[in-house]
Amino acid sequence: MRTPAETAPNRPAAAVNGLPLQVAVIGAGPSGCYAAQALRKGQPDIEIAVFDALPTPFGLVRYGIAPDHQGAKAVSRQFERLFGQPGVAFVGNVSVGTDVSLEALLENFHAVVLATGLGTDRRLGVDQDPDARVIGAGDLIRLLNSDPDARLRHRHAGPESLGSEVVILGTGNVSADVARLLSKSDLDFIASDVDDDALRAVAPNPVRTIHILGRCEPHAAKWDASMVKELAEIVGVHLNVDGVPLLGEPTASARTTVNVRFQHVPVSVRRLDGRVRVTTRRAGDSALVDHLDADTVITAIGFDPSPAQSAQFGGVEASNVFRVGGPATGRLGNLAENRKLAADAAKGVLEFLRGQEPLHRTGLVGLRDRLPASVVSFEAWQRIDGAEVRRARPDRCRTKFTTRDELLAAAAGSGALVSIPTATPEAIDTTGEVK
Amino acid sequence: MTVVHVLYGTESGNAEMVADDIAAAFGDQGYETVTAELTDVEVSDLAAMQIAVFVSSTYGEGGLPETAAPFHDALLTERPDLSGVRFAAFGLGDSIYETFNNAIETIRTALLELGAEQIGTTAKHDAASTTPATELADAWARELLTLMPA
């Protein structure tokens, strides 16, 4: 147990000639923020710049946690506190590798932490018609969370209806999130920040039937029992597991029926009469083949690095480059897991830094001439945040901006969407804080 | 001078943030504070604490955070005599789950059974509410301060 003296904030630091250690974190999602938080707890005078390609911080807390789970999103309050500290900067709307090179970061910081997440839904890897309607759960949740880069938003004709019958492949928490979001009524979204326009586009009417298929046996499903219970308890939802009602027979007719079937291993996804046919074999008895026809198939089987992430950072190996979250483990995991992993990684970073010969590094200040003018500081993010809360529908906690132009306009504090703000290089003062 | 120990169990870090807030509120009033994660606390340390503030979130099916469970297990196994120990309790949870704030109750029950005396009311923050946990922590800590020995 630590004594009061040991928890005092000013322990001797491994500073170089009185100058603080400089760490860059690439990715302002939960793992990057947790890593920055742990670095500051371990070494309070360390200076940290957290870069993100999006104009907004918090990554999957903002765009990956389901919009009706605001309690889980409250973790961002910790990160707001982090960015409120002197010596911690958010450097938003800056893509490392495009706007500024990784080499430039390595020249200006003592260490670089890669927290770039896993940006792509894992592909199914079965025989699949290229034009069969198959979408990734991550893509769908990003859309319903107003991610400006959500791939489903950028279809030629905008997001399209998923239809009245949907198959979800996978039995993890993301699968439960999707089933819940597609089976809730408008009233169930009170106090959420769901993207109503996107939700109405993909589900103009509540999805009538949702089939969830898992390869494993019921006890091996990765989702939390509480998530399945939450789904089953939605008024108007009737949930069966392998044909058995989870909460007894429904008293009223169900709006949405969710059928969970375990030990179904997908073997092919085919297009059939404008719908999709999923063929599965029974685990343990592959002679048992089932067919399920639906309007859309949603895959919820994990995540991989996006091709851009792999190209940019995949082969990067240097003693002062560290990885946290998805890039370290190959899986996304939940907040608690990633907090622990980020704390361990931060310990490794601090050990490395304390064992090094002193080098002079200027951190963000040294990058001032190389950052794009449209960089979004934490203060600018707070303007976006305030604008989204102010414009919320009465029964929503916020209404997010859905395009980068809108986000940048709000960052500049302008109501007009036409003028895209620019921060001039002079706006970065010598303390390293982006104004 | 009374030393206030703020002891937390957390998984996503929110309980740690609340622990920091409570320690700050006491620190502002001149108290010496020690903040520690429950993994760093021995059950045998408790008897010597004048005031221990427990902060815990609830996980899964009403369970203790991973960092609080070993401490709770040790309490039940070692069963130290805690008469004379005064404690306060702050829980975090999410009312979308039935087992909302169950973990702080689990800790509180064990402490009371072993003879410790609770001061103040048990705070139960609801993540599904619009009140930030830090706001409740601040208000609760100020109320607790009025109950502190002079």
Interface residues (C-beta under 8 A of the other chain):
Chain A: M1 R2 T3 P4 T7 Y34 Q37 H69 Q70 G71 A72 A74 V75 R77 Q78 R81 A191 D224 A225 S226 K229 E230 L335 A336 R339 C397
Chain B: V3 E11 S12 G13 N14 M17 E32 T33 V34 T35 A36 D40 V41 E42 D45 Y59 G60 E61 P65 E66 D94 I96 Y97 E98 T99 D126 A127 A128 T130 P132 A133 T134
